[in-house]
Amino acid sequence: MGKVAFLFPGQGSQYPGMGKEIHDAFSCARKAFAEADKALGFPLSELCFNGPADALKLTENTQPAILTVSVAILRVLQDRGAVPDYVAGHSLGEYSALVCSGCLSLQDAVRVVRRRGKYMQEAVPLNRGAMAAILGLDADSVRKACAAASGAGIVAPANFNAPDQTVIAGEAGAVLRASEIARRKGARRVMALPVSAPFHCVLMAPARERLAVDLRKLGFSDLKMPVITNVDAAETAVGSAARDSLIRQVCNPVRWVESVQYLLDRGVDKFVEIGPGKVLCGLVKKVAPSAATYSVDGIRGIEALASAISGVTM
C-alpha cells in the first residue's frame, strides 16, 4: 500500500477570497483564522477574504495569509481523519508543514512568517534584486548560465522546481544577463517574476540573521511525522534540526525536485497539496507523471480527497 505526503505551497498563490469558503463552512477553520487574527493583532482573515489585492501582495501580509489558509484547510482534513506519512512545503510552505507535524504552533508560525516577510522585503533595496523562471532547460545548464553571468553581479539558482524549471535570483543586472545566456542555451521560455525581493540567494543574508534571532526564541517540538526540508531535501523529525533548516533556507535554494524524489523513493504515491493554488501538484507531475495528486483549496477538493483516500471523511 502506498504512502501519502501532504504538501504546502509558498508565496505566489495569494488572491482575495482565499480561504473564505472553508472559513464559512467549518468551525475548525474559523478557529484557525481567529487564532491568526489574535496572534497578529489585526484581522488577517478580512485581508484574505476581501483584499485589497495590493495589500495582500505585500510580502509581510502574503506569507501569514497563505500559512493561515493552508492550516485552516489542514484542520478540516485532520478533523476528518487525514494523517500523512510525510509532509513538505515549498519555501514558506515549510512553516505550514511544521505546524502540521506539531513542531510549531499556528500562533508562533504566523507571527514569525510575518516578520520573515518584512525582513526579506527590507534585505535588498527596491529594484536592486530580481528573480526569473527558466523553462525548458535542465538545472545544470541553468547553473552554468548563472556562472557565466557572474561578472555582472550575484545570480544563482533559487528554486529547483522541476527537471525543466529552475528559478534564478540575484542582482537585477546579473539575473538579466543569466536569462539572456539561458535563452541562447535553448531555454523554451524565460519569465521575469513580479517579486519584491530576490528570495533564496545570498542577498538575503541580512534577513537570515534577523530571522535567526526570532526563530531561536521559539519552542520547536520534535515532529509527529517527518518533514522533508527544502535546504537538505531530506527528512527530519527533530525540532532543533527543523529550526536550523528554516534559518539555512533563507539564503539557499529550494530543492523541490530532490524532495519529491526522496518521497517517491520512500513509497509515497499520493501527494496532497493543501492551500491556495495548484502549483505543487503540477510540479510533482513533472517529476513523477504517474503519481496521484490532489489539490485541496476548498470544499470540492476535500470531497475529492475523501473519495480517493481511505480514512478521510466528509
Secondary structure as GFF3:
##gff-version 3
##sequence-region A 1 314
A	DSSP	beta_strand	3	8	.	.	.	ID=ss1
A	DSSP	alpha_helix	20	25	.	.	.	ID=ss2
A	DSSP	alpha_helix	27	40	.	.	.	ID=ss3
A	DSSP	alpha_helix	44	50	.	.	.	ID=ss4
A	DSSP	alpha_helix	53	56	.	.	.	ID=ss5
A	DSSP	alpha_helix	59	79	.	.	.	ID=ss6
A	DSSP	beta_strand	86	89	.	.	.	ID=ss7
A	DSSP	alpha_helix	93	100	.	.	.	ID=ss8
A	DSSP	alpha_helix	106	123	.	.	.	ID=ss9
A	DSSP	beta_strand	129	135	.	.	.	ID=ss10
A	DSSP	alpha_helix	139	148	.	.	.	ID=ss11
A	DSSP	three_ten_helix	150	152	.	.	.	ID=ss12
A	DSSP	beta_strand	155	162	.	.	.	ID=ss13
A	DSSP	beta_strand	165	171	.	.	.	ID=ss14
A	DSSP	alpha_helix	172	184	.	.	.	ID=ss15
A	DSSP	beta_strand	189	192	.	.	.	ID=ss16
A	DSSP	three_ten_helix	202	204	.	.	.	ID=ss17
A	DSSP	alpha_helix	205	215	.	.	.	ID=ss18
A	DSSP	beta_strand	227	228	.	.	.	ID=ss19
A	DSSP	beta_strand	235	236	.	.	.	ID=ss20
A	DSSP	alpha_helix	239	249	.	.	.	ID=ss21
A	DSSP	alpha_helix	256	265	.	.	.	ID=ss22
A	DSSP	beta_strand	268	274	.	.	.	ID=ss23
A	DSSP	alpha_helix	279	287	.	.	.	ID=ss24
A	DSSP	beta_strand	292	296	.	.	.	ID=ss25
A	DSSP	alpha_helix	299	308	.	.	.	ID=ss26
###
